[in-house]
């Protein structure tokens, strides 16, 4: 639910920034908020349909068919690097590019990065990682669910703050 809310709030922030952009103000790119909204929508769909397990099972079947399953640790580490390094590089570049746009923009990027990292780590699924991520932390809530929620809450808060900030620059209709 929090991931879907993050997508909706990022999309709302996109529309607010787009209206403010029409006025000609140099604010953060509305396309960034649209990109974050699409990413959170994809994360929401992924959580609902559990596509990471489909990919994980397909990789597992491929390794078994090639008799590499028993020696999969190096392959899993390689996949984890292939999944995480581009995400970190992209987020680092975006944070650098939007550093003057405000902390709310950078926090929106970081919240999305947290969700992307959890997705990548769950998809590769090493035994040592699973022991940590699927440990019940607070009652029935596992660490993996808490990390998904943390990323979504950070993105939610950033989108709300950014939208409120941009709303002050949208011209109001004059009353007669």
C-alpha positions in Angstrom: 0.0 0.0 0.0 2.8 2.4 0.9 4.6 1.7 -2.5 1.3 2.4 -4.4 0.9 5.6 -2.3 4.5 6.6 -3.2 3.7 6.2 -6.9 0.5 8.2 -6.6 2.2 11.0 -4.7 5.1 11.1 -7.1 2.7 11.4 -9.9 0.8 14.2 -8.1 4.1 16.0 -7.5 4.9 15.6 -11.2 1.6 17.4 -12.1 2.2 20.2 -9.6 5.8 20.7 -10.9 4.6 20.7 -14.5 2.1 23.5 -13.7 4.8 25.5 -11.9 7.2 24.8 -14.8 4.7 26.3 -17.3 5.0 29.5 -15.4 8.7 29.4 -16.2 10.2 28.8 -12.8 13.5 27.0 -12.5 12.4 24.1 -10.3 13.3 20.4 -10.4 12.4 18.6 -13.5 8.9 17.3 -13.5 10.2 14.4 -15.6 12.2 13.2 -12.5 9.0 12.9 -10.5 7.2 11.2 -13.4 10.1 8.7 -13.5 9.9 8.1 -9.8 6.1 7.6 -10.1 6.6 5.0 -12.8 9.2 3.2 -10.8 7.0 3.0 -7.7 4.1 1.8 -9.8 6.3 -0.9 -11.2 7.4 -1.8 -7.7 3.8 -2.0 -6.6 2.9 -4.3 -9.5 6.0 -6.4 -8.8 5.0 -6.8 -5.1 1.4 -7.8 -6.2 2.5 -10.3 -8.8 5.8 -11.4 -7.2 7.7 -11.2 -10.4 11.1 -11.3 -8.6 10.4 -14.9 -7.7 9.6 -15.8 -11.3 13.0 -14.4 -12.4 14.7 -16.0 -9.5 13.1 -19.4 -10.3 14.0 -19.1 -13.9 17.7 -18.3 -13.0 17.7 -21.3 -10.6 16.3 -23.6 -13.3 18.9 -22.4 -15.8 21.7 -23.0 -13.3 20.4 -26.5 -12.5 20.2 -27.4 -16.2 23.8 -26.3 -16.7 25.0 -28.2 -13.6 26.1 -24.9 -12.0 23.6 -24.8 -9.2 25.9 -26.2 -6.5 28.6 -23.6 -7.4 26.2 -20.7 -7.6 27.7 -18.3 -5.1 30.1 -16.6 -7.5 27.3 -16.4 -10.1 24.9 -14.9 -7.5 27.5 -12.4 -6.4 28.0 -11.4 -10.0 24.3 -11.0 -10.6 24.0 -8.9 -7.4 26.8 -6.6 -8.6 25.2 -6.4 -12.0 21.9 -5.4 -10.3 23.2 -3.0 -7.7 26.1 -1.1 -9.3 24.0 0.5 -12.1 21.3 1.4 -9.6 23.9 3.1 -7.3 25.5 4.8 -10.3 22.2 6.1 -11.7 21.1 7.3 -8.2 24.5 9.0 -7.6 24.4 10.8 -10.9 20.7 11.9 -10.4 21.5 13.1 -6.8 24.5 15.1 -8.2 22.4 16.5 -11.0 19.5 17.6 -8.8 21.6 18.6 -5.7 20.5 22.2 -6.1 16.8 21.3 -6.4 16.5 20.7 -2.7 16.7 17.9 -0.2 13.2 16.7 -1.0 14.2 15.7 -4.5 17.3 13.9 -3.3 15.2 12.1 -0.6 12.7 11.0 -3.2 15.6 9.5 -5.2 17.0 7.8 -2.1 13.6 6.3 -1.2 13.3 4.9 -4.7 16.8 3.6 -4.5 16.0 1.7 -1.3 13.0 0.0 -3.0 15.2 -0.8 -6.0 17.9 -2.3 -3.9 15.5 -4.5 -2.0 14.1 -5.7 -5.3 17.5 -6.6 -6.6 18.6 -8.4 -3.5 15.4 -10.4 -3.3 15.7 -11.4 -6.9 19.2 -12.8 -6.5 18.3 -14.4 -3.1 21.4 -15.8 -1.4 20.9 -18.0 1.7 22.8 -15.6 3.9 20.8 -12.7 2.6 17.6 -14.6 3.1 18.4 -15.4 6.7 18.7 -11.6 7.4 15.9 -10.3 5.3 13.3 -12.8 6.3 13.9 -12.6 10.0 10.8 -11.4 11.9 11.9 -8.0 13.4 8.7 -6.7 15.0 5.9 -9.1 15.5 4.9 -10.6 12.1 6.9 -8.0 10.1 10.0 -9.2 8.4 13.0 -6.9 7.7 12.3 -7.1 3.9 8.8 -5.6 4.4 10.2 -2.9 6.7 12.8 -1.9 4.1 10.1 -1.7 1.3 8.0 0.4 3.7 11.0 2.6 4.6 11.8 3.4 1.0 8.2 4.1 0.2 7.7 6.4 3.2 10.8 8.4 2.4 9.6 8.8 -1.2 6.1 9.7 0.1 7.4 12.4 2.4 9.7 13.8 -0.3 6.9 14.0 -2.8 4.5 15.7 -0.4 7.2 18.3 0.6 8.1 18.9 -3.0 4.5 19.3 -4.1 3.8 21.8 -1.3 6.9 23.7 -2.2 6.0 23.9 -5.9 2.4 24.9 -5.3 3.4 28.3 -4.0 4.7 29.1 -7.5 1.5 28.3 -9.3 -0.4 31.5 -10.1 -3.8 31.7 -8.6 -6.8 33.1 -10.5 -7.6 36.7 -9.7 -11.0 37.4 -8.1 -13.0 40.3 -9.4 
